[in-house]
Amino acid sequence: MEHQLINAIEAALGWNGPGELGKGFARGSMGDGGLTARILTPNRLLDIAMRRSLNRPQFRCFQKGEEVHPAIYYTDVVSPRGQSIPTVNMRSLGRLLGEGATLILDQLNVFDPTMEVACRALQWWSHERVQVNAYLTTNDASGFPLHWDDHDVVVVQLAGEKEWEVRGTSRAAPLYRDADPNITPSEEIVWSGVMRTGDIMHIPRGHWHRATRAGSGSGKSLHVTFGITQRTGASWMGWLADWCREQEIFRRDLDRSPGASSEALTEAALQLISERTPADFLAAYGQQTTLPRHVPYLDILGPLEAAVCTTRFRPEIKEHGDTVDVLASGKKLTLASKALPALRLLLSGRPVPLDQAAATVGAEVAEVAEILVKEEVCATLTAELSSGYTGLVTNAVS
């Protein structure tokens, strides 16, 4: 999927594909000044907070370095029948932001179609799961103290300015579940300075960092962090542990008797390792992910007019003479080979208006689209979902 944000990230950081993820700190600036506002603005973030029923820890507010108690900026909307829905008290939140505070909304891609599409594009690009968090800081509010993340982060500054400090690692390749708590910050400062609108930064896993507007006076900062968690050797070993249960020898109790031999068990483990390689694990990972949420297709609501592929990772298309297989999210669909042109279009990750597509790849595109939507490989392109592509991804028949 060709996405303007990916183009901006690669150009700003001097990357040629996702192979640079996690390899080293990088920083640059996007050339398209209008792209930041298209991705997200402070007011749109506040509008999202107002219209959703959000709860801690997904939605949090910090002031003077401490988390503000939710009771201060949450309220319950009560219906005439007494039904209660927790919502953000926008008046109270506005007061906090006016004084100087930081608002954090995790997994914004769950609520906002633009961020949903951006994360999906980054997943197709990186072959890893991606989520995005948004941070709005006002006036001279401070940020988090020095910390490190257990995943690679791409930071995009969308509005205003914020001061950053990035340090090196104090433990090589730290993990969320690890043998070392990794609590002593590195003394090596990799970069310190101000991120301004349009700036992009890559912070590899384990690098200590902090960001703040303390001392900056009146103003604002809005940035988003795309968290990209890459598979590791430990991930592969965990996958092997699941596979070992197929064999009886691994399901047996360990022999505690003195002098008991573990040779057969060791040989079985070595055989399992040789049969299921890291490459096999990575291939399986892309197929085992669950299907994302989307609006279900119901013909009683009207004909299917446009569709878009919404799988977490790019589907595979395999040709077999008279037939073609589509592999995606653990599913295998087999269609006649004449469907191939329509499949390539519909599985491109770009929106497909079916009336325009019919003129390009034939009338059967409507039938193929209906199959893919019913199988949840593609989704109905609603107006809301379509807005996530507008100005960032061209449709497939442009």
N, C-alpha and C positions, 0 to 999 in steps of 0.2 A: 504494500500500500504506500503510495507516494504521498507524504504528508509534509506540509510546510514547516512544522516544528522540527521534524527529523532533519530536514535540509538545513535549517538554521543551526541546530546543534552541531552537525558535522562541519558546517562552514566556520562556525565560531571557534570550535575546539581544534580544527585542523584534522578531523578524523575522516577516515575512508571506510565507514562501516562500523559495526559494533565491536570489532576485535580489540579496540582500545579501552573498552570498559574495564575498570578495575586496575589498569596498568600504571596509572600515575595521575597526579593532579593536573588539571588543565583549566584554562580560563580564557574567555574571549567575549566578543559582542556580536549580536546578530545585525545584519545589514538592513533588514526590513523594519523600520520604525513603527509601522502600523500593525505588525503581527502581535505585539504584546497586548494591545487592547482587544484584539479579536480572541485571544486565548482566555483572558479573564481580567476584569477590572475590580477595584475595591467595592464599588456599588453593587456589582453583580454578585460578588461573594456575600455581601450583606443581604441581598435579596434572596439568595439561596437559603441562608440561615433563617430568614423570616418565614419562608414558605414551607419549610420542612419541620418535622418533629424530630429534633436532634437531642441526643443525650451524651453526657460524659461517659467514656473518655473521647468519643469521636469529636465532640465540640467542646473546646475548653477556652478559658480566658485567663491570662496572667497579668499581674500588675505588681510593680516593685519587686520582681523576681520571685513572686509566690503565686500559686494558683488561686484564683478568686473562687469562693464557694459558689456552687451552682445556684443556690437559693437567691443570690443577689441578682442574677440576670436570667433566671428561668421563671416561668409562670405557667399556670394551667389554664387552658381555654376550656370552659365548661359549657356544654350544650344545654338547651332548654330542658332536656331530659336528664341532666346530671352527668353526662359522659364527659370524662376529663382527658384532655390531650396535652402533654407537656410541650411547651413551645418556648422559644427565646423571647424574653421581654426586650423588645427593640429599644424602648425608651431607656431602660437601665443599661443596656449594652452601649447605646450611644453615649451615655454619661461617662462610662468607663473609658471608651475610646477617646472621648474629648479630653479626659484627664491624662491620658497616655496609658496604653495597654496593648497587649498582644493577643489576638484572636487566632485560634488554630482550628482548622477543620480537616480531619483525617479522612482519607479515602473519598476525596471530592468526586472521583470518577464514578461513584455509586449514584450521585445525585445530579450531576451536570453532564449533558450529552457531549459538550465540547471536550471535557476532560475524559469522558469515557472513550471517545474516538481517539484522542491523543494517546491514551494508555494502550489501547488496542494496537495502534500503529507501532508504538514502541515495543510491544510484545512481539509482533510479527518481525520487527527489525532485530531485536535482541535474542529471540527465542527463550525469553524468561518472563516470569510474572512481573507486572509493574503496577504500582499504585501511586497516587499523587496526593500530597498534603499541601494545604494552603496556609500561609502565615501573613496576617495583616497586623502591622505594628504602627502605632501612632505616637507622634511627638517624641519625647525622649525616653520611651519605655525600654527597659533592658530585655534581653533574651535569655535563652537557656545558658547555664554555665558550660564550661568545656565538657564535651562528651564525644563519643564515637558511635557510629552506626554499624550494624552487622550486615549492611548491604551497600552497594554502590549507589551514589546519589547524583542526579543531575539537577542543579539549581538554576531556575530561570527567574530573573528579576523582572517583574511585570510593571511595577510602578514605584516611583520614589527611590529612596536610597537607604542602604543599611551597611554598617561597618562589620567586616568579617575578619576572623583570624583562623587560619587553617594550619594545623601542625601535622607532623609525621606520625607514624604508628609507634606504639610502644610494645606491640606484640604482632608478629607477622600473621596475617590472615586470621584474625579473631573471629569467633563464631558466637551466635546467640547462646547455644548450649556448648560450653567449652570447659576445658580442664583448668583454666586460669581466669580469675575474675577480671583481669586487665583494668585496674582502677587507677593506675599512675599515669598521668598525661605525659606525652613526649615533650621534651624541651625544644625540639627542632621546629622552628616556624617556617612553614613552606611558603605561605603568602599571607599578607595582611593588607587590608585596604577597603575601599568602598565599592560595593556593587550598585550600579546605577541601572536605570530602566534599559532593558535590552541586553544586559550582560548575562552570560551563561557560564556556569562553573561545574566541573566534575570533581567530586570528592570520593576517592576510592574507599572501600570498606576499611574500617579500622583507623582512619585518619581522624585525629581529634580536631574539633572545630567549635566555634561559637559565633553568634551574630547578635548585634545590638544596635539600638538607636540612642543609647544613653549618652547624654551630652550633645546630641544633635539638634535639640530645640524643636520648634514647631515643624511639622511635616509628617510624612507617611512612608511606609514601605510595604509593598505586596510582593511576595515571591512564592513560588511553588517548588516543591521538591519531588522529583520523580524517583521513587525508590525501586531499584532493580536488584532483585535477589538472585544471584547466580548459583547454579548447582555446584557442589563441591565433591571432593572425594568422600567426605562423610555422608553426603546425600546418596552417593552410589552404594556405599556400604549398608545404609539403611534399606535401600531397595533390595540388595542381596539378602538381607535378613528376612524380608518378606518372602522372597522366592525359596529360601531354604526350607520353609515349612512344607513344601511339596514332597520333600523326601523324608522317609521314615527315620533315617539315621539322625536327623536334626531334631525330630520330635521326641526321641527317646530321652529318658532321664540320664543325666551324667553319672557315670560310675564313680562313686566315692571310695571304693575299696583300695587298699594299699597296692601300689604297683599296677593299677589298671592302665591299659593301653588306650591312647587317644589317636592312634595311627589311622584307623579307618575314618574317624571323624575329620581329622586333618586333611586326609586325601580327598574326602567328599567336599570339604570347603575349597580346596585348591581347584578341584574340578568345576565347582560352581563359579568361581572367579574367572576361570578360563572360558567358560561357556557364555557368561553374561558380562560383557565388557562395558566400560564406561560409555562407549559409543552406543551400545544397545540400550543402556539406561537413558541416555539423552533422547534417543529416538522414541522410546516408550513414554518418556515424560511429556512430550508434546501431544501424544495421543490420549493420555490418561486424565488430562484436565477436564473439569466439568464444563458443561455448556453455560454461557452467561445468561442473565435475565434478558428477556425482550418481550414486546407485546405479542401475544399469540395471534396467529392468523385464523380468522373465522370468516368464512365466505358469506355468512349471513350479514356481516357488517359492510360488505361491499367487495368489489373485485380487487385483486392484487394489482396495484398500479406501478409500484417500484419496490425494489428489494436491495439489500446489502448484506454481505457476508459478515457475521459477527462472532465467528469462532475466536478463541483466545490466541490461537496460533494459525499461521497460514495453512490451509488444507493442502493435502497432497493429491495430485491428479496422476493416475497411472493408466496408461493405454495398453490394451490387450487385444489388438486386432479389431474385432467387431464390437467390443465392449470397452468401457472406461470405468475405472474405480475412483471414487472420491473417499479419501481417508481423513477424518477430522473428529477430534474429541472422542475417540474410541468407537466411532461409527465407520461402517464401510457401506457405501452406496454404489451399486452397479447400474450403469445406464448404457444405452446404445451409443456407439461411437459417433453417431450423427449429432449427439448432444454436446460434443467437445467444444465447438465455438461458443455456445451459450454458457457452458460451464466455466470456461476461461474468463469470460466477462463477469459472470455472477460471483465468481470466487476471487476476484481481483482485490477485494476490500474496498472498492469504490462504489458509490451509489449507482444503481442501474434503473433508469426510467424504462419500463418495459416497452412502451410504444416506440421510443427511439431505438431501443436495442433490436426490436423486430426488423427494422430496416437494415440493420448492420449484420446480424447473425441468423436471421430467419424467424418465422412466426413461432417455432417450437420453444423459443426462449421463455414464453409465458408459462408453458407446461413445466419446463425444467425449473423455473423459479418457484412455482407452486410446490414442487416436490422438495426442493431444498429448504423452503420456509417451513413446510410441515415437519421436516426432519430436524428443524432447528439449527441447521447449518447457516442459513440466511434468516434475516428478519424483515418484517414489513417496514418499509421506510416511512415512518410517521413524520409529521411536520417537526415534532420535537427532536427526533433522532436526526433528521435531515439538517437541522440547525447546527449540529455538531460537526458537520462536514463543510458547511458554507464558508468559503473564503480560505479553507485550509486543505481541502481534498477535492479535486475535480471529479465530476461523475464519469462513469466508465465509457460513455459514448460521446464525450466532448471532442 
